[in-house]
Amino acid sequence: MAEHNNVQTLRAVLQAFNSNDMEAVTKGLHSDVKYVIRGRSQVSGTFSGLKEMAKALQRVRDLTGDTMRAEPEVLLSGGDHVILYARLTASRPDGRRFDSYEAVVFRFRDGRLVEGDSIPVDQYAFDEFFED
């Protein structure tokens, strides 16, 4: 069975993110994108539009020295939605390491990611990793 187009788009966005290719990431995002990174860390918040989203992703890249990776474990699609369960790994210049999982609910419009809501499995560890 062929993969749904939205799953293919998400895989391409994840591959671009993991390769530090932010230009390719934004190609998979809708101009009206809204993305929520849950928690209380310096990377948490609701980001609306391509510019805010690009800044948020770049902030994550900068804080982790481009080490943040999201490796899909499960992708489920239905209609305009894709649910991702992924392993996230990263390190900080001060030696902190992050290795945990996250669920993300995505919605697509016109073949591009228009909404995302990330839910770390261990919110405390995620927030602690991104503390100043």
C-alpha positions in Angstrom: 0.0 0.0 0.0 1.4 3.4 -1.0 2.0 6.0 1.7 -0.5 8.9 2.0 0.8 12.1 0.4 0.7 13.9 3.8 2.9 11.2 5.3 5.4 11.6 2.4 5.4 15.4 3.0 6.0 14.9 6.7 8.8 12.4 6.1 10.5 15.0 3.8 10.1 17.8 6.4 11.6 15.5 9.1 14.5 14.5 6.8 15.2 18.2 6.0 15.0 19.1 9.8 17.4 16.2 10.7 19.8 17.4 7.9 19.6 21.0 9.2 18.1 22.2 5.9 15.6 24.8 7.1 14.9 26.0 3.6 13.6 22.5 2.7 11.6 22.4 5.9 9.7 25.5 5.1 8.8 24.1 1.6 6.6 21.6 3.4 4.9 24.2 5.6 1.7 26.1 4.7 2.0 29.9 4.8 -0.7 29.8 7.6 1.3 27.3 9.7 0.7 27.3 13.5 2.8 25.1 15.7 2.7 24.5 19.4 5.7 23.3 21.4 4.3 22.5 24.8 6.0 23.2 28.1 7.7 26.0 29.9 11.1 26.0 28.3 12.7 28.7 26.3 11.7 26.9 23.1 8.0 26.4 24.1 5.2 28.5 22.7 2.7 28.9 19.9 4.3 29.9 16.6 2.2 31.3 13.8 3.3 31.8 10.2 6.4 30.8 8.3 8.7 33.4 9.9 7.9 32.5 13.5 8.1 28.8 12.7 11.4 29.1 11.0 12.7 31.2 14.0 11.5 28.6 16.5 13.1 25.7 14.6 16.3 27.7 14.3 16.3 28.4 18.0 16.1 24.6 18.7 18.9 24.0 16.2 21.1 26.8 17.8 20.6 25.6 21.4 21.4 22.0 20.5 24.3 22.8 18.2 22.4 21.3 15.3 22.2 17.9 17.1 18.4 17.6 17.5 17.0 14.7 15.6 13.5 13.3 15.3 13.3 9.7 14.2 9.8 8.5 13.3 8.7 5.3 15.2 5.0 5.4 14.1 3.1 7.5 11.5 -0.7 7.2 11.3 -2.7 9.1 8.8 -6.4 9.8 8.3 -7.8 12.5 6.1 -5.9 15.7 6.7 -4.3 14.5 9.9 -1.0 12.6 10.6 0.0 11.5 14.0 3.7 11.0 14.6 5.4 9.2 17.5 9.1 9.9 17.3 12.3 9.4 19.2 14.0 12.8 19.9 17.7 13.0 20.6 19.9 16.0 21.1 22.8 17.4 23.1 23.6 20.8 24.4 27.1 22.4 24.4 27.3 22.0 28.2 27.0 18.2 27.9 23.3 17.8 28.6 21.7 15.0 26.6 18.1 14.4 25.6 16.8 11.0 24.5 13.0 10.6 24.8 9.8 10.4 22.8 7.2 12.8 21.5 3.8 12.6 19.9 2.8 15.2 17.4 -0.6 15.7 15.9 -0.3 17.4 12.5 -3.0 18.8 10.2 -2.4 19.4 6.5 -4.0 21.8 4.0 -3.2 21.9 0.3 -0.5 19.2 0.8 1.4 21.3 3.4 1.7 21.2 7.1 -0.7 23.8 8.6 -0.9 22.8 12.2 1.3 20.9 14.6 0.9 20.2 18.4 3.9 18.5 20.0 3.4 16.5 23.2 6.7 15.3 24.8 6.3 12.0 26.6 8.5 13.4 29.4 7.6 17.1 29.6 9.8 17.6 32.7 12.9 16.2 31.0 12.2 18.3 27.8 11.8 21.5 29.8 14.9 20.7 31.9 17.0 20.0 28.8 16.1 23.4 27.3 16.6 25.4 30.5 19.2 28.2 30.4 
